[in-house]
């Protein structure tokens, strides 16, 4: 029977300050874009609910 191996954490190699800054900028744009899309869809949904009549 094989011995159970424990999973050890893997340390990522640093890529340098320029790559890190680019990655953080891209991540921030993606996060803000997703937040903006959420706000836009929510606002449009609320506006469409106000426009619908009872008939």
C-alpha positions, -999 to +999 in steps of 0.1 A: +000+000+000+013+034-009+020+059+018-002+090+018+016+121+007+009+154+022+003+183-001+028+211+003+021+246-007+039+258-038+055+292-038+051+312-069+082+327-084+082+365-084+081+379-120+094+414-113+077+447-105+067+455-140+048+423-146+032+426-112+020+461-119+006+451-153-012+421-137-026+443-109-038+469-135-055+442-156-071+427-126-084+461-114-099+468-149-116+434-149-130+439-114-142+474-122-157+462-155-176+434-138-189+459-111-199+484-138-217+457-158-236+446-126-246+482-119-257+487-155-278+456-156-294+463-122-303+499-133-318+487-166-338+460-148-352+485-123-360+510-151-377+482-172-398+472-141-409+508-137-420+510-173-441+479-174-478+485-169-504+464-151-520+453-184 
